[in-house]
Amino acid sequence: MSATHVEVQLNSTDQPIPALRFVLTPVVNAFLKSSNNLPHNVAFKPDLVETDPSLVATVLLERDCGGRPEIAGETKAFFHFYKPHAFSATADSGLFDGAVDDDGAAVVDANHVLLPSKKFVGLWETLIFEKGLKERLLKFAMSALTFSKHRVDTNLIACNRLILLHGPPGTGKTSLCKALAQKLAIRTHEAFAYTHLVEINSHSLFSKWFSESGKLVSRLFAKIGELVADSNNLVCLLIDEVESLAYARSSMNSNEPRDAMRVVNALLTHLDEIKTYPNVLILATSNLAQSIDLAFLDRADLREYIGYPAVPAIRSIYKSMLVELMSAGIVKVEALETEDIEEGLLTDLSERSVGLSGRTLRKLPLLAHAQYTASELFKENGKIFLSDFLDAMLLALEQNIRQHKLLKSESMEGPNPK
């Protein structure tokens, strides 16, 4: 049997979610059954005539076949109602107050966000990777939490609830971790009253405080333990650039400060302690997986390489950006597929962009507009023709590639002698 997850984003009201769920579930379900060709994986505003339309902000539909063949007509809907939080609990909000250095400045050791958060609404849908990657991560996270909820004996079945995403910079690893945590907050709403995203600032645990880094790690995990101790909380712990904290001890030489080894030892010890709680999921990212301590790598249940996007993903990224520019009134509304059949500009742009990170791709529209679309010839009623803007994107791409080659050449040559 196939399943459809129905994520209903509620507008901010004083009414509690359980009461709204009771009232709105039959209304939304009736709307879905009476509507044809509803979009999937894109949030939309439903036309709910049987209730106050101001209660619902958007509805998002996502299919989940559970790895089994889909049988025609057999579909089950799972409803998830949520209100995104408008604010973030940060380091100066109490729990994660940082240490104070000699100058009186706070050392922020972690950022704390209550999920679902308004700042992450729509993030999951906008991230584009190889087909099935996001769904694979979400299913694994849900399975890991299910195993821990049922107290499966980890001496018999390994389940550390630790996911490691590794690959080159700019490929969206950190954004994917945040989007995954947001998605889990929505999907596990009945099991956990609150979901917390705690993002460790690895670099802040060193600097002036390097000699005390091991103690800072221990103090940070003591604070995280306060959150985890409440079974109503789901805690998603994000360790970005984990190689900063879990540098391979086998690669350390006699000149390495002893504190670096203490940090690795402290991190591994506290990860082993915190995994005894069933309501924690650890998400880690790395640009240099080969530098990570083997003991940390061994604890990762799932290791996913996030590389540069291939042509289909690049094309999807470009299409999403062009649609946004059309919606914003910057580019003239035209059919992307029609344009590509006639001139092939989008295909050409996508094929030439192989080898670039998603972060770089998302910079190109602004660079193209700033550098190549100033002429009045590009405008019709203040909007730029699609073909002209794609030409500008190609020029911006070529400029970016030239600059990248120059930077690479300079780094290989080293600084000029004085």
C-alpha positions as CSV (number, residue, x, y, z in Angstrom):
1,M,0.0,0.0,0.0
2,S,1.3,3.4,-0.9
3,A,1.1,6.4,1.5
4,T,0.8,10.1,1.1
5,H,2.1,12.4,3.8
6,V,-0.1,15.5,4.2
7,E,1.8,18.3,5.9
8,V,-0.6,21.0,7.0
9,Q,1.1,24.3,8.0
10,L,-1.2,26.2,10.3
11,N,-1.3,29.9,10.8
12,S,-0.5,31.3,14.2
13,T,-3.6,31.1,16.4
14,D,-4.4,30.6,20.1
15,Q,-6.1,27.3,19.4
16,P,-4.0,24.2,20.3
17,I,-2.8,21.9,17.5
18,P,-4.7,18.8,18.8
19,A,-8.0,20.7,18.6
20,L,-7.2,22.0,15.2
21,R,-6.2,18.6,14.0
22,F,-9.5,17.1,15.1
23,V,-11.5,19.8,13.3
24,L,-9.4,20.1,10.1
25,T,-8.4,16.5,9.3
26,P,-11.9,15.6,7.8
27,V,-12.1,18.9,6.0
28,V,-8.6,18.6,4.4
29,N,-9.2,14.9,3.6
30,A,-12.5,15.8,1.9
31,F,-10.7,18.5,-0.1
32,L,-8.0,16.1,-1.2
33,K,-10.5,13.4,-2.3
34,S,-12.6,15.9,-4.3
35,S,-9.6,17.5,-6.1
36,N,-7.7,16.3,-9.1
37,N,-4.1,16.8,-10.2
38,L,-3.0,18.4,-7.0
39,P,0.8,19.2,-6.9
40,H,3.2,17.0,-5.0
41,N,6.4,18.2,-3.2
42,V,5.3,21.8,-3.6
43,A,3.3,23.6,-0.9
44,F,0.0,25.2,-2.0
45,K,-2.8,27.1,-0.5
46,P,-5.9,24.8,-0.3
47,D,-9.4,26.1,-1.1
48,L,-11.2,25.0,2.1
49,V,-14.8,26.0,1.9
50,E,-16.1,24.0,4.9
51,T,-14.0,25.8,7.6
52,D,-12.3,29.1,8.3
53,P,-9.7,29.4,5.5
54,S,-7.4,31.5,7.6
55,L,-6.6,28.6,9.8
56,V,-4.5,26.8,7.1
57,A,-1.4,28.5,5.6
58,T,-0.3,25.7,3.1
59,V,-0.6,22.0,2.4
60,L,2.3,19.9,1.2
61,L,1.8,16.4,-0.3
62,E,4.6,13.8,-0.5
63,R,4.3,10.2,-1.7
64,D,5.9,7.4,0.2
65,C,5.6,3.9,-1.2
66,G,7.7,2.3,1.7
67,G,9.8,0.4,-0.7
68,R,7.0,-1.9,-1.8
69,P,5.2,-2.0,-5.2
70,E,2.2,0.4,-5.4
71,I,-1.2,-1.2,-5.8
72,A,-3.6,0.9,-7.8
73,G,-6.3,2.5,-5.6
74,E,-4.6,1.6,-2.3
75,T,-3.4,4.8,-0.7
76,K,-3.3,5.9,2.9
77,A,-3.0,9.5,4.0
78,F,-1.0,10.5,7.1
79,F,-1.7,13.9,8.3
80,H,0.9,16.1,10.1
81,F,-0.3,19.5,11.5
82,Y,2.2,22.0,12.7
83,K,2.8,25.7,13.5
84,P,6.3,26.9,12.8
85,H,8.0,28.8,15.6
86,A,8.8,32.5,14.8
87,F,11.9,32.8,16.9
88,S,15.1,30.9,17.7
89,A,16.5,30.1,21.1
90,T,20.1,31.3,20.7
91,A,23.2,31.2,22.9
92,D,22.2,34.3,24.9
93,S,18.7,32.9,25.7
94,G,19.8,30.9,28.8
95,L,20.6,27.3,28.2
96,F,23.5,27.8,25.8
97,D,25.1,30.9,27.3
98,G,28.7,30.9,26.2
99,A,31.8,31.4,28.3
100,V,33.1,34.9,28.6
101,D,36.7,35.7,27.4
102,D,39.1,38.2,28.9
103,D,37.5,41.0,26.9
104,G,34.1,40.3,28.2
105,A,32.8,38.8,24.9
106,A,30.7,35.7,24.9
107,V,32.0,32.6,23.3
108,V,29.0,31.0,21.5
109,D,29.4,27.3,21.7
110,A,26.1,26.3,20.1
111,N,23.1,27.7,18.3
112,H,19.7,26.5,19.5
113,V,16.6,26.5,17.3
114,L,13.1,25.3,18.3
115,L,11.6,23.3,15.4
116,P,9.6,23.5,13.2
117,S,11.0,27.0,12.5
118,K,9.7,29.7,10.1
119,K,13.3,30.2,8.9
120,F,13.4,26.6,7.6
121,V,9.9,26.4,6.0
122,G,10.3,25.3,2.4
123,L,14.0,24.5,2.8
124,W,13.5,20.7,2.2
125,E,11.6,21.3,-1.0
126,T,14.1,23.7,-2.5
127,L,17.2,21.4,-1.9
128,I,18.0,19.4,-5.1
129,F,20.2,16.4,-4.9
130,E,20.4,13.0,-6.7
131,K,17.1,11.3,-6.9
132,G,16.0,9.6,-3.7
133,L,18.8,11.0,-1.5
134,K,16.5,13.1,0.7
135,E,13.9,10.4,1.0
136,R,16.6,7.8,1.9
137,L,17.9,10.0,4.7
138,L,14.4,10.7,6.1
139,K,13.5,7.0,6.1
140,F,16.8,6.1,7.8
141,A,16.3,8.8,10.5
142,M,12.7,7.6,11.1
143,S,13.8,4.0,11.3
144,A,16.6,4.8,13.8
145,L,14.2,6.7,16.0
146,T,11.8,3.8,15.8
147,F,14.5,1.4,16.9
148,S,15.4,3.6,19.9
149,K,11.8,4.2,20.8
150,H,11.2,0.4,21.0
151,R,14.5,0.0,23.0
152,V,16.1,-2.4,20.6
153,D,19.2,-3.9,22.3
154,T,22.1,-2.0,20.7
155,N,24.5,-4.8,21.9
156,L,22.7,-7.0,19.3
157,I,21.8,-4.5,16.6
158,A,24.0,-1.4,16.2
159,C,22.0,1.8,16.2
160,N,24.0,4.9,17.2
161,R,21.6,7.3,15.4
162,L,24.5,9.1,13.8
163,I,24.4,10.3,10.2
164,L,27.5,11.6,8.5
165,L,27.3,13.7,5.3
166,H,30.7,14.3,3.6
167,G,31.9,15.8,0.4
168,P,33.3,19.0,-1.0
169,P,32.3,22.5,0.3
170,G,29.2,24.2,-1.0
171,T,27.2,21.0,-1.8
172,G,24.4,21.7,0.7
173,K,25.4,19.2,3.5
174,T,24.6,21.6,6.4
175,S,21.4,22.9,4.8
176,L,20.3,19.3,4.2
177,C,20.9,18.4,7.9
178,K,18.8,21.4,9.0
179,A,16.0,20.6,6.5
180,L,16.0,16.9,7.7
181,A,15.7,18.1,11.4
182,Q,12.8,20.3,10.3
183,K,11.1,17.4,8.5
184,L,11.5,15.2,11.5
185,A,9.9,17.8,13.8
186,I,6.8,17.7,11.5
187,R,6.7,13.9,11.1
188,T,7.2,13.0,14.8
189,H,4.8,15.6,16.2
190,E,2.7,12.9,17.9
191,A,5.7,11.3,19.7
192,F,7.6,14.5,20.8
193,A,6.1,17.7,22.0
194,Y,9.2,19.7,21.1
195,T,12.0,19.3,18.6
196,H,15.3,21.1,19.2
197,L,18.1,21.7,16.8
198,V,21.4,22.3,18.5
199,E,24.2,23.3,16.2
200,I,27.7,23.0,17.7
201,N,30.0,25.8,16.8
202,S,33.1,23.6,16.5
203,H,35.6,26.5,15.9
204,S,34.4,28.4,19.0
205,L,35.7,25.7,21.2
206,F,39.3,26.5,20.3
207,S,40.9,29.9,19.7
208,K,41.7,31.6,23.0
209,W,40.2,28.7,24.9
210,F,42.3,26.0,23.2
211,S,43.9,24.8,26.4
212,E,40.4,24.3,27.9
213,S,38.7,22.8,24.8
214,G,38.2,19.4,26.3
215,K,36.4,21.0,29.3
216,L,34.3,23.2,27.0
217,V,33.1,20.1,25.1
218,S,32.1,18.4,28.3
219,R,30.3,21.5,29.5
220,L,28.4,21.8,26.2
221,F,27.3,18.2,26.3
222,A,26.1,18.7,29.9
223,K,23.8,21.4,28.6
224,I,22.6,19.2,25.8
225,G,22.0,16.5,28.4
226,E,19.5,18.8,30.1
227,L,17.4,18.9,26.9
228,V,17.7,15.2,26.2
229,A,16.7,14.3,29.8
230,D,13.1,15.4,29.0
231,S,11.5,12.6,27.0
232,N,9.1,15.1,25.5
233,N,12.0,16.6,23.5
234,L,13.5,15.3,20.3
235,V,17.0,16.7,20.1
236,C,18.8,16.9,16.7
237,L,22.5,17.6,17.4
238,L,24.3,19.1,14.4
239,I,28.1,19.0,14.3
240,D,29.2,21.0,11.3
241,E,32.7,20.4,10.0
242,V,33.1,17.6,12.5
243,E,36.8,17.1,11.5
244,S,37.5,20.2,13.7
245,L,36.5,18.2,16.8
246,A,37.2,14.7,15.7
247,Y,40.5,15.0,14.0
248,A,42.2,11.7,13.4
249,R,44.3,10.9,16.4
250,S,46.5,8.6,14.3
251,S,47.6,11.6,12.3
252,M,48.6,13.7,15.3
253,N,52.3,14.0,15.8
254,S,54.3,14.9,18.9
255,N,54.0,18.6,18.0
256,E,50.2,18.5,18.2
257,P,48.8,20.1,21.4
258,R,47.6,17.5,23.8
259,D,44.3,19.4,24.1
260,A,43.5,18.3,20.5
261,M,43.5,14.7,21.6
262,R,41.5,15.5,24.7
263,V,38.8,17.1,22.5
264,V,38.5,13.9,20.4
265,N,38.4,11.7,23.5
266,A,35.8,14.0,25.2
267,L,33.6,14.1,22.0
268,L,33.6,10.3,21.6
269,T,32.9,9.7,25.3
270,H,29.9,12.1,25.4
271,L,28.5,10.7,22.1
272,D,28.5,7.3,23.7
273,E,26.7,8.6,26.7
274,I,24.1,10.6,24.9
275,K,23.1,7.8,22.6
276,T,21.7,5.9,25.6
277,Y,18.8,8.3,25.4
278,P,16.2,7.3,22.8
279,N,15.3,10.9,21.8
280,V,18.5,12.2,20.2
281,L,19.7,12.1,16.6
282,I,23.2,13.2,15.7
283,L,23.9,14.8,12.3
284,A,27.5,15.5,11.2
285,T,29.0,17.1,8.2
286,S,32.6,17.1,6.9
287,N,34.5,18.6,4.0
288,L,37.5,16.4,4.8
289,A,36.3,12.9,5.8
290,Q,39.7,11.5,5.4
291,S,40.8,13.6,8.4
292,I,38.1,12.3,10.8
293,D,39.1,9.9,13.6
294,L,38.3,6.3,12.7
295,A,36.5,5.8,16.0
296,F,34.0,8.5,15.0
297,L,33.6,7.1,11.5
298,D,32.9,3.7,13.0
299,R,30.1,5.1,15.1
300,A,28.3,6.6,12.0
301,D,25.4,4.3,11.1
302,L,25.0,6.0,7.7
303,R,27.7,7.7,5.7
304,E,26.5,9.6,2.6
305,Y,28.8,11.3,0.1
306,I,27.3,14.6,-1.2
307,G,29.1,15.5,-4.3
308,Y,28.7,18.2,-7.0
309,P,25.3,18.0,-8.8
310,A,25.0,16.1,-12.1
311,V,23.4,17.6,-15.2
312,P,19.8,16.7,-14.2
313,A,20.1,18.2,-10.8
314,I,21.9,21.3,-12.2
315,R,19.0,21.7,-14.7
316,S,16.5,21.5,-11.8
317,I,18.3,24.0,-9.8
318,Y,18.5,26.5,-12.7
319,K,14.8,25.9,-13.5
320,S,13.7,26.6,-9.9
321,M,15.8,29.8,-9.8
322,L,14.3,31.0,-13.1
323,V,10.8,30.3,-12.0
324,E,11.5,32.4,-8.9
325,L,12.8,35.3,-11.0
326,M,9.7,35.1,-13.1
327,S,7.4,35.1,-10.1
328,A,9.3,38.1,-8.7
329,G,8.8,40.0,-11.9
330,I,12.5,40.3,-12.9
331,V,12.4,37.8,-15.9
332,K,9.6,37.8,-18.4
333,V,7.3,34.8,-17.9
334,E,8.0,32.2,-20.6
335,A,7.8,28.5,-21.0
336,L,11.2,27.1,-20.0
337,E,10.8,23.9,-22.0
338,T,9.7,25.7,-25.1
339,E,12.7,28.0,-25.0
340,D,15.1,25.1,-24.5
341,I,13.7,23.3,-27.5
342,E,14.1,26.4,-29.7
343,E,17.6,27.5,-28.6
344,G,18.9,24.9,-26.1
345,L,20.3,27.6,-23.8
346,L,19.2,26.0,-20.6
347,T,20.7,22.6,-21.6
348,D,23.9,24.3,-22.7
349,L,24.1,26.2,-19.4
350,S,23.5,23.0,-17.4
351,E,26.1,21.0,-19.2
352,R,28.7,23.7,-18.9
353,S,28.1,23.9,-15.1
354,V,29.2,20.4,-14.3
355,G,31.8,20.4,-11.6
356,L,30.4,23.4,-9.8
357,S,28.8,23.3,-6.3
358,G,25.2,24.1,-5.7
359,R,26.3,27.1,-3.7
360,T,28.2,28.5,-6.7
361,L,25.2,27.8,-9.0
362,R,22.9,29.8,-6.8
363,K,25.1,32.8,-7.0
364,L,25.0,33.1,-10.8
365,P,21.6,34.8,-11.3
366,L,22.6,37.8,-9.2
367,L,26.0,38.0,-10.9
368,A,24.3,37.7,-14.3
369,H,21.8,40.5,-13.5
370,A,24.5,42.7,-12.0
371,Q,27.0,42.4,-14.8
372,Y,25.2,41.7,-18.0
373,T,21.6,43.0,-17.9
374,A,21.9,46.7,-17.6
375,S,21.1,47.6,-21.2
376,E,17.6,48.8,-22.0
377,L,17.7,46.3,-24.9
378,F,17.1,43.5,-22.3
379,K,13.9,45.0,-21.0
380,E,10.3,44.8,-21.9
381,N,8.0,46.6,-19.4
382,G,10.8,46.3,-16.9
383,K,11.3,42.5,-17.4
384,I,14.2,40.7,-19.0
385,F,13.6,38.2,-21.9
386,L,14.3,34.6,-20.8
387,S,16.7,34.0,-23.6
388,D,18.6,37.2,-22.9
389,F,18.9,36.3,-19.2
390,L,20.1,32.8,-20.0
391,D,22.8,34.4,-22.3
392,A,23.8,36.6,-19.3
393,M,23.9,33.5,-17.1
394,L,26.3,31.8,-19.5
395,L,28.6,34.9,-19.5
396,A,28.5,34.9,-15.7
397,L,29.3,31.2,-15.6
398,E,32.3,31.7,-17.9
399,Q,33.6,34.6,-15.7
400,N,33.2,32.4,-12.6
401,I,35.2,29.6,-14.2
402,R,38.0,32.0,-15.2
403,Q,38.2,33.4,-11.7
404,H,38.3,29.9,-10.2
405,K,41.2,29.0,-12.5
406,L,43.1,32.1,-11.5
407,L,42.6,31.4,-7.8
408,K,43.7,27.9,-8.2
409,S,46.8,29.0,-10.1
410,E,47.7,31.6,-7.5
411,S,47.3,29.0,-4.7
412,M,49.6,26.6,-6.5
413,E,52.2,29.3,-7.1
414,G,52.1,30.6,-3.6
415,P,52.8,34.2,-2.4
416,N,54.9,36.4,-4.6
417,P,58.4,37.0,-3.1
418,K,58.9,40.5,-1.9
